[in-house]
Amino acid sequence: MRAIAHRSLFLPLLGALVVLAWVVLWFWERSPYAAFLDHSLLRELSLSSGPFDFFNLYVLSWVLMTAAMMLPTTFPLIEMFRRLTLRRQDQTTLMASLALGYLAIWMGFGVVAHAAGWLVVEAFDRIELLRRNAWAIGAGILLLAGAFQFSSLKYRCLEKCRTPLSFVTQYWRQQGGHAGAFQLGVRHGAFCIGCCWALMLLMFAVIAGNVGWMLALAAVMAIEKNMPWGRHLSPVLGVALLTWGGMIAIGQMIA
């Protein structure tokens, strides 16, 4: 149990878990259950499969995607927390509580995003105008994600994610125990969502079910948060997304 205290073992183990998540997603994409990675199809899947099977596969797919895409962005925080709890006998379970808190809030985000997507699909079924202009959803999300890259909220949340030491010292209380570690994970996940929610929406509407695109998006978010020059990537990405969305809109208007 104390092996987790050694950085030489901890970081490779964490990296191996991330690689394993990506490998499982790669095989999943090529399996008969690949449709569960495509969020645009979840409404049809929930109606065609049993509720128990649907719920389990949905939760598993979302946890895998969250672990694969978002866990690398939390490496600095997890490593800082590991160092600060080095002398505690319950360090392993504290770190598990931290990870569970992080996954829990991302699971909540997934539920909200899927519910919103469900409502959009229902609206498409009922409104002919929306069905004729389905392209507007993808273009709109691209434009929204691009514009958000320049917002003050994006940078406030990004700074919290980029300064793990100040974040942990601000929110971690040693006497908080496992509940405190869980809350720390929830808080960090909340700032992570505040920073990345618009980019994650791309996964629902634009790059659904494509592991290659998910990997590219995960790399961008990891660079933004972990690299010294990552903050400068945000406006570049914003311009690229605005251009992409604008080209789709212009192309449809002149077609």
C-alpha positions as CSV (number, residue, x, y, z in Angstrom):
1,M,0.0,0.0,0.0
2,R,2.9,2.4,0.6
3,A,4.3,1.7,-2.8
4,I,2.2,4.6,-4.1
5,A,4.4,7.0,-2.1
6,H,7.3,6.4,-4.5
7,R,7.2,8.7,-7.5
8,S,9.2,6.2,-9.6
9,L,6.3,3.8,-9.3
10,F,3.3,6.1,-9.0
11,L,3.7,8.2,-12.2
12,P,4.3,5.1,-14.4
13,L,1.3,3.4,-12.9
14,L,-0.9,6.4,-13.5
15,G,0.4,6.7,-17.1
16,A,-0.3,3.0,-17.6
17,L,-3.9,3.4,-16.5
18,V,-4.4,6.2,-19.0
19,V,-2.8,4.1,-21.8
20,L,-5.0,1.1,-20.8
21,A,-8.1,3.3,-21.0
22,W,-7.1,4.4,-24.5
23,V,-6.4,0.8,-25.6
24,V,-9.8,-0.3,-24.3
25,L,-11.5,2.6,-26.2
26,W,-9.6,1.7,-29.4
27,F,-10.9,-1.9,-29.2
28,W,-14.3,-0.8,-28.1
29,E,-14.6,1.4,-31.2
30,R,-14.1,-1.7,-33.3
31,S,-16.5,-3.9,-31.3
32,P,-20.2,-4.5,-31.8
33,Y,-20.8,-2.0,-28.9
34,A,-19.1,0.9,-30.7
35,A,-22.3,2.8,-30.9
36,F,-22.2,3.4,-27.1
37,L,-19.2,5.7,-27.8
38,D,-21.3,7.8,-30.2
39,H,-23.3,10.1,-28.0
40,S,-25.6,11.1,-30.8
41,L,-27.0,7.5,-30.9
42,L,-27.6,7.0,-27.2
43,R,-31.3,7.9,-27.4
44,E,-31.8,5.1,-29.9
45,L,-29.7,2.7,-27.9
46,S,-31.6,3.4,-24.7
47,L,-34.9,2.5,-26.5
48,S,-33.6,-0.6,-28.2
49,S,-31.7,-2.2,-25.3
50,G,-32.7,-3.0,-21.7
51,P,-32.4,-0.1,-19.2
52,F,-29.9,-2.0,-17.0
53,D,-27.6,-2.9,-19.9
54,F,-27.8,0.6,-21.4
55,F,-27.0,2.3,-18.0
56,N,-24.0,0.0,-17.3
57,L,-22.5,0.4,-20.8
58,Y,-23.2,4.2,-20.8
59,V,-21.4,4.6,-17.4
60,L,-18.5,2.4,-18.4
61,S,-18.0,4.3,-21.7
62,W,-18.2,7.7,-20.1
63,V,-15.8,6.7,-17.2
64,L,-13.3,5.3,-19.7
65,M,-13.5,8.5,-21.9
66,T,-13.1,10.7,-18.8
67,A,-10.1,8.7,-17.5
68,A,-8.5,8.6,-20.9
69,M,-9.1,12.3,-21.8
70,M,-9.1,14.2,-18.5
71,L,-6.8,12.2,-16.2
72,P,-3.6,13.3,-17.9
73,T,-4.7,16.9,-17.3
74,T,-4.7,16.3,-13.5
75,F,-1.2,14.7,-13.2
76,P,0.2,17.9,-11.6
77,L,-2.6,18.0,-9.0
78,I,-2.4,14.3,-8.2
79,E,1.4,14.4,-7.9
80,M,1.2,17.5,-5.6
81,F,-1.4,15.7,-3.4
82,R,0.7,12.6,-3.3
83,R,3.6,14.6,-1.9
84,L,1.5,16.4,0.7
85,T,0.1,13.2,2.0
86,L,3.4,11.3,1.9
87,R,3.5,10.6,5.6
88,R,-0.1,9.5,6.0
89,Q,-0.9,5.8,6.5
90,D,-4.1,6.2,4.5
91,Q,-2.5,7.9,1.5
92,T,-3.7,5.3,-1.0
93,T,-7.3,5.6,0.0
94,L,-7.0,9.4,0.2
95,M,-5.8,9.5,-3.4
96,A,-8.6,7.1,-4.4
97,S,-11.1,9.5,-2.8
98,L,-9.6,12.4,-4.8
99,A,-10.0,10.5,-8.0
100,L,-13.5,9.4,-7.2
101,G,-14.5,13.0,-6.5
102,Y,-13.0,14.1,-9.8
103,L,-14.8,11.3,-11.7
104,A,-18.1,12.0,-9.9
105,I,-18.4,15.6,-11.0
106,W,-17.5,14.7,-14.6
107,M,-20.1,12.0,-14.5
108,G,-22.6,14.7,-13.4
109,F,-21.5,16.8,-16.4
110,G,-22.0,13.8,-18.7
111,V,-25.5,13.3,-17.4
112,V,-26.4,17.0,-18.0
113,A,-24.8,17.0,-21.4
114,H,-26.6,13.8,-22.5
115,A,-29.9,15.1,-21.2
116,A,-29.5,18.3,-23.2
117,G,-28.6,16.2,-26.3
118,W,-31.7,14.1,-25.7
119,L,-33.8,17.3,-25.7
120,V,-32.2,18.5,-28.9
121,V,-32.9,15.1,-30.6
122,E,-36.5,15.3,-29.4
123,A,-36.8,18.8,-30.9
124,F,-35.4,17.5,-34.2
125,D,-38.1,14.9,-34.3
126,R,-40.8,17.4,-33.8
127,I,-39.6,20.5,-35.8
128,E,-39.1,20.2,-39.5
129,L,-37.0,23.4,-39.7
130,L,-34.4,21.9,-37.3
131,R,-34.1,18.7,-39.4
132,R,-33.5,20.7,-42.5
133,N,-30.8,22.7,-40.8
134,A,-29.0,20.0,-38.7
135,W,-25.6,21.4,-39.8
136,A,-26.3,24.5,-37.6
137,I,-25.9,22.4,-34.4
138,G,-22.4,21.4,-35.2
139,A,-21.4,24.8,-36.6
140,G,-23.0,26.5,-33.5
141,I,-21.0,24.3,-31.1
142,L,-17.8,25.0,-33.0
143,L,-18.4,28.7,-32.8
144,L,-19.4,28.6,-29.2
145,A,-16.3,26.6,-28.3
146,G,-14.1,29.0,-30.3
147,A,-15.6,32.1,-28.6
148,F,-15.3,30.6,-25.1
149,Q,-11.5,30.2,-25.7
150,F,-11.3,34.0,-25.3
151,S,-13.6,34.4,-22.3
152,S,-12.4,35.5,-18.8
153,L,-14.2,32.5,-17.2
154,K,-12.0,30.2,-19.4
155,Y,-8.8,31.8,-18.1
156,R,-9.9,32.0,-14.5
157,C,-10.6,28.3,-14.4
158,L,-7.5,27.5,-16.5
159,E,-5.3,29.3,-13.9
160,K,-6.7,27.2,-11.1
161,C,-5.9,24.0,-13.1
162,R,-2.4,25.3,-13.9
163,T,-1.4,26.0,-10.3
164,P,-1.8,22.7,-8.4
165,L,0.2,23.8,-5.3
166,S,-1.9,26.9,-4.6
167,F,-5.1,24.9,-5.4
168,V,-4.3,22.1,-2.9
169,T,-3.1,24.4,-0.2
170,Q,-6.3,26.5,-0.6
171,Y,-8.8,23.6,-0.6
172,W,-7.2,20.7,1.2
173,R,-7.5,20.4,4.9
174,Q,-5.6,17.5,6.5
175,Q,-8.3,17.0,9.1
176,G,-10.8,16.6,6.3
177,G,-9.8,13.0,5.7
178,H,-11.4,11.1,2.9
179,A,-14.4,13.4,2.7
180,G,-12.0,16.3,2.3
181,A,-10.0,14.5,-0.4
182,F,-13.3,13.7,-2.3
183,Q,-14.3,17.3,-2.1
184,L,-10.9,18.4,-3.4
185,G,-11.4,16.2,-6.4
186,V,-14.9,17.6,-6.9
187,R,-13.6,21.2,-6.7
188,H,-10.8,20.5,-9.1
189,G,-13.2,18.8,-11.5
190,A,-15.5,21.8,-11.3
191,F,-12.8,24.1,-12.4
192,C,-11.7,21.6,-15.0
193,I,-15.3,21.6,-16.4
194,G,-15.4,25.4,-16.2
195,C,-12.2,25.4,-18.4
196,C,-13.1,22.6,-20.8
197,W,-16.9,22.3,-21.0
198,A,-17.1,23.9,-24.4
199,L,-14.4,21.7,-25.9
200,M,-16.0,18.6,-24.4
201,L,-19.3,19.5,-26.2
202,L,-17.4,19.0,-29.4
203,M,-17.1,15.3,-28.5
204,F,-20.9,15.1,-28.3
205,A,-21.8,16.9,-31.5
206,V,-18.8,17.0,-33.9
207,I,-16.3,14.1,-33.1
208,A,-18.8,11.6,-31.6
209,G,-17.4,8.1,-31.4
210,N,-14.1,8.8,-33.1
211,V,-11.2,7.7,-30.8
212,G,-8.6,9.5,-32.9
213,W,-10.4,12.8,-32.6
214,M,-10.9,12.3,-28.9
215,L,-7.1,11.6,-28.5
216,A,-6.3,14.9,-30.3
217,L,-8.8,16.8,-28.2
218,A,-7.3,15.3,-25.0
219,A,-3.8,16.2,-26.1
220,V,-4.9,19.8,-26.6
221,M,-6.5,20.0,-23.1
222,A,-3.4,18.4,-21.5
223,I,-1.1,20.9,-23.2
224,E,-3.3,23.8,-22.1
225,K,-3.1,22.8,-18.5
226,N,0.3,21.2,-18.1
227,M,2.8,22.9,-20.4
228,P,4.4,26.2,-19.5
229,W,3.3,27.7,-22.8
230,G,-0.1,25.9,-22.8
231,R,-2.0,29.1,-22.0
232,H,-0.9,30.6,-25.3
233,L,-2.6,27.7,-27.1
234,S,-6.1,28.8,-26.1
235,P,-6.5,31.7,-28.5
236,V,-4.9,29.8,-31.3
237,L,-7.4,27.0,-30.8
238,G,-10.2,29.6,-30.5
239,V,-9.3,31.1,-33.9
240,A,-9.2,27.6,-35.5
241,L,-12.6,26.6,-34.1
242,L,-14.2,29.9,-35.1
243,T,-12.8,29.5,-38.6
244,W,-14.0,25.9,-38.8
245,G,-17.5,26.8,-37.6
246,G,-17.7,29.8,-39.8
247,M,-16.7,27.9,-42.9
248,I,-19.4,25.3,-42.3
249,A,-22.0,28.1,-41.9
250,I,-20.9,30.0,-44.9
251,G,-20.7,26.8,-47.0
252,Q,-24.3,25.9,-46.1
253,M,-25.6,29.4,-46.8
254,I,-24.1,29.6,-50.3
255,A,-25.0,26.0,-51.2
